[in-house]
Amino acid sequence: MPADFPRIKRVCFGLGMFKAFLAPLFLLFSCSGAFDEKTGHTVLRYNEDQNITSLDPVYARNQANIWAVSQLFNGLVELDDSLRVIPSIARSWEVTGEGTTYTFYLRDDIYFHDNPCFQEEMGRRVVADDFVFSLSRLVDPALNSPGAWIMNHVARRDNGTLDVTAVNDTTLVIELQQSFPPFLGLLGMQYCSVVPHEAIREYGRDFRRNPVGTGPFVFAYWKDGVKLIFRKNDNYFEFEGGQRLPYLDAISISFIIDRQTAFLEFVRGNLDLLTRLDPSYQDELLDPAGQLQEKYRGQLKMITMPFLNSEYLGFLVEGEDLPSGWPLKDRRVRQAINYGFDREKMLAFMRNNIGTPAHAGFVPVGIPGFNTNDGGYRYDPARASQLLKEAGYPRGEGLPVLILSTVQAYQDIAQYVQFELGRIGIRIDIDVMPPATLREMMAGARAPFFRGSWIADYPDAENYLALFYSRNRAPAGPNYTQFECSEYDSLYEASLSEACDSTRMELYHRMDSIIIAEAPKVFLYYDQSMRFVHDYVQNMGNNPLNHLDLKRVKISK
């Protein structure tokens, strides 16, 4: 990065001229290293094989968008690497009114990024009214935000608006319809970031390409499918050890679609961070035990921890379109499938032991509410055969061929399960389809037997257990199996208003136990996030939600 890297602050030409001035930077970031010895500037470079569709927080739905948006914006609170809710723009808060009134006390020293949408192009101070505007914008029907559901817990006034009030510039009050203990965690999602009304008025729908936030980095340049560049926010409000964050001067994001090509660029030193483990290079990078191959030790660092993602196979247990005598309505058949394959062997052969076998329920390792009781499924072919016999299908006789719908990325795991279950008489055919097609079938309750995954939106087990609540049955919600149980529903509803953490955890465990017994899903494994960096990258963290926080990262060569 050159010494005269342009800054928006106090620049008096228009936005179009500013973008034209920044365009040559693409060439610089295409070929420059992570450290420019001539200027001393540092750039963290990573690749996104999925296209970033928007830098507007209300569309921060997938990982690619979330990671980019999180560098530019802040909300009232955030989650640390231990998933604790910590202050961000709100310096403190209190919950009153039997858990329905949230009062936030805002810092008075936080400013939006300098931008031509403001008078004199200098960012103004953030006030409570900005959160009233931002949270209300989240539920604007014209925007159709995928994050609007977060505000479902917020009370509405008679005119239909959210019951969110700016008492003064530094005090914000949010009223809920009823107590919902995970609500603070929801506010830590990027959907709830603060945006200035001036930028929305100036750019309208083009705000997605002209983001103005408060975060540690500022938008600088974007060429679709080629390069996205953020530069350091010199006025960011967080400090560490007396030094203003962030430490990096810039972030450069490339868009190489082929993951193996991106891996080669990483090995060559043209990328500093590798964020996905793909089968195309999995064995090159890791040994069978899941450790770095010897040749990369001392050059690369592997940062890994449990990832709040449960991989599973789902059964449609109810539905008008199911054939007569659909065998997966019988829980004994579903249980037999759960007992009929070895999860440890699956992870060893298919994933180099990356992940944890899902012997417990649907709530994964790493989240409060994980059920450590040994009540799940372990490989037991004898038990599986006995269950098939009890269901009227001895050795699988009379059991129709089951069609498992999956996507190409998980075809190898589907084939492993197919082979293992075939040994006890359960025949499976695999239907590989595009991800969008499978998602549509699941959402429409038209996938009788399917592979799926569920990544936590917020760090509470309720996020997983909601998938079995009868009122969330697809297409109205994410209950893709159409599972229904009155006892389960009662426990779920009781947990929503339970403020005592220990009592709520007990309710969660009871719900998870019902799901284990009824087996509307086959739990495959609890995932593990993997990050690889060169040894010169310091302070690269990780967390169970797989969020990317780069404000403390340093590059030292």
N, C-alpha and C positions, 0 to 999 in steps of 0.2 A: 504494500500500500504506500503511495507516495506521501511525502511530508505535507503536501498541501491538500490532503484529502478533504473534499468540500463539506461544510457544515451548514445546516439549514438556518441555524440561529443567526439572526440579524442580516440574513441575505435578502436583498431587496428586489430581486428579479422574480418573475412569475414561475409557477409550478412547471409549465412546459419547458421553459428555458433551463430550469433546474434539472429536469429529467434528461434533457439533451446533453447537459454538462456531465451528468453521471454516466451516460452511455459508454464512453471509452473505458470506464472501470471494468466492464465485462472482460475486456482483453487482459487486463491486469490480473483479475481473479481467476481467469482460465488457466494461467500458466504459472502464477507465482506460488511460492512455497508458503508453509504455515508461518514462517518467520522471515521477514525482510531485513537482512543485516544492514542495509544502507539506511533504513529509516527507523528500525527497531519496532515496527508495527507487527502485531500478531493477528493471525486470521485462523479461525477454526473452520475446517472444511468437512462437510459430510454430504452424503448423497441421499436423495429420496427417489426410489424407483416408482413410487406412486405420485402422481401429479398433485401439487397443491392447488386447490380450486379457489380458495378465498383466504384473505387475511383479516376478514371481519369476524370477530369473536362469536357472533350469533350463528355462524356456520362452522364452528370448531368441532366437527363431528368425528372425523377420523384422525388417526395418529399423525399423518402428515400435516394436516391443518393445525392440530393442537400444538405440535412441537413448534411450528413457526409462530403461531399466535402467542404462545407463552413467552416468547422472547420480547414481544412488543407491548404487552398489556399486563395490568394488575387488576385484582379484584379487592373486595373487602378483606378477604382472608386467603391463605394458601395452605397447602399441605407440605410438611417437611418430609424427609426421606423415611421417617418412621411413621408416616401417615397421621401425624398429629396436626390438628388445626392450629395455625399460628397467625399472628397479625400480619397484615400487608398494608393496605391503605387505612384500614381500621386499626387503630392502636389498641383498642380494647372493646369489649362488648359485655352485655348482661342479658340473661334470659329470665323473664318474669311472666306473671299471668298464667301459671300452671303450664309453662312451656310454650306459650303461644306468642309472646311478645319479645322480639329481638331488638335490642337497642345497641347501635354501633356508634362509637365515638371515633371520628376520623382525625387523622393527622392533618395539620394545616400547612405542611411544607412540601406538598407533592404537586408537581406541575405536569401538564400534558406536554408532549413533544412540540418543539417549535415547528410551526407549519403556516403556510400562506392563508389558511382558513381563519386565523386569528388576526386581530388588529396588530399592526406592526410585526406580524409574523412570529411573535414570541408566544410560546405556550403559556396558558393561564393556569391559575391554581385550581386544583380539583376541589369541588364542594359537594355537599350531600345531594343537592339537586341533580348532579350528574348521575348519581346512582338511581334516582327516581326515573330519570330519562332512560338510562341504559337498561334497567330491568323491565321497564314498560315496553321498550323497543323489542325486547326478547319475545314478547307475546303478541307483537303486532301481526295480525293475520296476513297482511300484505307481504311480510318477509318470509313466512312459513319456516321459521327456524326449527331445526331438529332438537333444539334445547328448550323449547317453550314449556315442556312438561315439568321442568324444575319449578316453575311458578305455579303449578297446580296446587301446591301446598299453601300458597299465600292467599289470604282472604281477599275478597273483592268488595268494593264499595257498591252502593246502589246503582251507580252509573256504569258498573262493569269494570272499572279500572282497578289496578292492584292497590291493596291497602299498604302502600309504601310512602312514608312521609319524611320530608326534610324538615326537622324541627328548627334547625338553623344550619349554618354552613358546615358545621362539624358534627352534627347529630342526625342519625338516620334511624327510623323506626320501621320495622317490618312486622306485620301482624299475620299469623298463620290461622288457617281455618280450625286446626286442632293441633295438639302437640305432635311433633315429628322429630325425634331426637337426631336423626342423621342430617337435618337441614343445614347445619353449619358446614358439613362436608360438601353438600351440594353447592354451596356458595363459593367453594374453592375451585369449581370447574371453570374452564375458560369462557364458557357461555356467559358467565356473570361478570365479565371484565367491564371496566368503566370506559366509556367513549364520550367524546365531546359533541354536543349538539351542533356546534359550528361546523365540524368536519362532515357530519351527516347532511347538513344543509348545503354545504359546498359541493360535496361529491356524490351524494345520493347513493345509488346502487354501485357506483364506481368506488365507494369506500373500500370495497374488497381489494382494490389495487392501490389505494391511497390511505393506508391505515395510520391513525393517529392515536397513540396510547400514552402510557406512563412508564413502560417497561424499561429494562436495562439496555435494550437496543432499539435503534430507530431504523425505519424502512429507508432503503437507499436506491435499490435497483431491482427490476424484475423483467426477465425475458422468458416468456412461457416455454416450458420444456427444456430450458437451457441453464439459466442461472438466476438465483435470488440472493441478494446481498443485504445484510443489515449492518449498520455501523454502531459503534459505541454511543450510548446516551451520556454525554458529558455532565448532565444535570441529574442523573439518577439519584434517588433519595436514600438508598441503602449504603452503609459503610461496613467495613470489616477491618478490625485492627487499625482504625483511624484512616483507612484508605477507601476511597469511593469505589463502589462496584459499577460496572463489571471490570475485570482485568483484561479481557480480550479487547482488541480494537475493532474487530469485525467478525461476522459469520458469513460464510459463503456456502450456499446450498446448490448442488448440481442435481441434474435429473437424468441419470443414466438408467434406462429401463431394465437392461439386462443385468441381473444380480451378479453373475460371474464376472462380467466386465468391471462392475463396480468393485468387486473384491480384488481384482488384479490392480486396479488403480489405488486401492488402499495399501496393498502389499508394496507397490512401487513408491509409496510415500506421497502420492498425489491427493489422497484423502487422509484425514487425521482420525476419523471416527467411523467405525463400522457398526451398524445398529441392528443388523439382522443376520441370523444364521440360516443359510439356505442349503438344501441338499446338494446343490451343485459344487459347493466347496467345503461342506461340513467335514468330510474326512481329511481334507488337506489341512484344515486348521486345527482340528481336535483329534486326540487319540481316542480309542474305544472307551476309556474311562471318563471322557468328557473334559480332559485337561488339554492345555495348549500343546501342540506338537513340539518336540524338542527343538527343532530348527527355528522356532519363533520365540522361544523363551529368551528374555533379555532384550528383545526388540519390541514386543507387544505386551500389553496388559489386558487381561480378561476380567471384566467386572460383571458379576452375575449375582442374582438373588431371586427368590420366589416372585413370580409375576402373577397378579390377580386375574388369571385367565383359566377357566375350566374347560377342557376339551371333552366332548361327549358324543355319543350316538343317541338320538332321540326317537321315541316311538309315538306315533299318533294313537292314543288310547281310546279316543272317542271321535266321532265324526260321521256325518250323514253319508259321505262318499266311500266309507270303508266297506270292503266286500263282506258278505254274509259269512259269519264264522271266522272273522279276522283273528288269527291266533295270538297276535300281540296284545289283544284285550285281556288275555289271561296272564296275570302277573307271574305265574309259575314259569311261563315261557320267557318272560322278560328277565326273571331272576336267573334262569338257566343260561341265558346269553351272558349275563354279568359274571357268572361263575366259570364260563367256558373258555376263557383265554388268559394267558399269563401277561400281566401288565409290566412286570419287571423285564421280562424277555423282550417285550415290545419296545420299551424305552431303550434297552441296550442295543437292539438290532437296528431300530429305525431312527433313533435320535441321539446316539452316543451318550446315553444316560443323562440327557438334558431334560429335566423335569422330575416330578415326583409321582409315582404310581397312585392313582386315585382309588385307594382302598376305603376311604371314608365317604362322606356325602358330597353334595354339589358345592358347598362352600369351600374354597381352596385354602391351601396352606398360606399363611402370611396375613390373614385378616382376622380381627377379633370375631369370634363366633365359629371358627373352625372346630369341628367336632373331633377331638382326639380319641374318643371312645372307639374301641375296636368292634364296630358293628357293621362294617362295610363288606365288600366283596374281595375275596382272594381266590386265586386260581384253584378250582376244585372240580375237575371233570366228573368225578363220581357223583358229587352232589348235583351237578348240572344234568347228568343223565337221569338221576332219580326224579328230578323235577319234571323233565320231559315225559317220563313214564307216567307220573301222577297227572299230568295235563292231557294224557291220552295220545302222546306221540313217542312211544318207546323207540329208542335209537333214531328218533327223527322221522319214523314212518308216519305217513299221512300229513306231515308238515309241509306246506307249500314252500316253494322257493321265495325267499325274502329279497326284495330289491332295495339295496342300500344306495341312497343318493348322496354323492359327495362331489368334491371339486378336485382338480388335478393335483394340487399341492398336498392333499391328504390321501391320494390314491394308494400309496404304499402302506399306510396304516390300515386302510380299508381292506387291502389284500391280505395283510397279516391276520386280521380278525376273521376274514373269510376262510382262510386256511385252517386256523385253529378251531373254529366252530364246526367246520366240515368234518373234523375228526370225531365229533360226538353226534353227527347226523343232522346238523342244522346247515342247510344249503343257502348260500347267499350269492346273488348276482350284483355286480357293482355298476351303477349308472353314474358316469362322470359327466358333469354339466358345468356351465359357466357359473361363477359365484353369484352373479345377479339373478340368474334363473333359480338357483337353489334358495336364495333369500326370499324371492317372491313366492315360491312354493311353500316355504316354512311359514311366512307371514299370512298366507291364505289358507293354512291348515290343509294343504294338498300334498304334503310329503309324509307318507306313512312310516318311513324308516330313513333317517337322515343323519349326516354328520354335522355337528355344530360346535360353536364355542361361545363363551360368554366372558367378556372382559369387563371388570368392574368400572362403573362410572364414578363411584365414590366409595370410600373405605368403610362400608358397613355391610354386614351379611344380608341385610334386608334386600340389597341390590340383587342378590342371587335368589333368595327365597321368593321374591315377587314373581319369579317365572313359573311358579306352581299355584299361584292364587287364582281361584276360578274367575274372578272378575277381570283378570288380565288375559283371558283366553284370546288367542289370535282369531280374527285380525285386529281386535281392539287393543291387544297388548302382546307382550312377549311370551305368553304361555303357549308355546308352539306345539306342545304335546296334547293340549286340551284336557290336561289332568284336572280332576275335581274331587275334593274331599272336604266334607263339612268340618271335621275335626281340625284339619290343617288350616282352613279358612279362619276358624275361630282363634286359633293360636296366632296366626299372622295378624289379624286385626287387633288382638290384645298387645302384640309387640309394638304396633305403631304408636301407641300412646304411653308406653312404659318408659318412664324416665330413669329408673334404676338400671344401671348397666348390667349388674350381675343377674337380675331377674330377666332382663331382655335376652341375655346370652342363653339362659336356661330355656326360654321359649324358642330361641333359634335352634338349639340342639334338639329339642323335641320335634320341631318341624323337619329338620334334616333327617331324623330317625324315621319319620313317616315316609319321606322320599326314598330312603334306602330300602325300606320294606316293600313299598309299592313299585319301585323300580320303573318309573316312566322314562328313565334315561339310563344309559350305560356310561358310567364315569370312566374316562380313559386315563387322563393324567392332569395334574396341576402344572401349569407351565412355569417356565423359568426365563427371565429376561437376560439377554446376553449383549454386552457392549465390549467392543475391542478398540483400543486406542494404542497409538505409538507411545513408546516410553517417555517421550518428551512432553506428553499431555498430562497435566497435573490437575488434581481436584475434580476429576470427572466422577460424578456420583451416580447413583441408581436408586430406584425405589420400586415398591411392589405395584404401583400403577404405571410404571414404565414412562413416567413423565421426563422431559428433558429440560434440566435447569443448567444453563451455561454461564450464569453470572459470576460464578466463583472459579471457573476453569481458567487455568494458566497454561501457557506454552513456553517451555524453557529448553533451548537448544544450546 
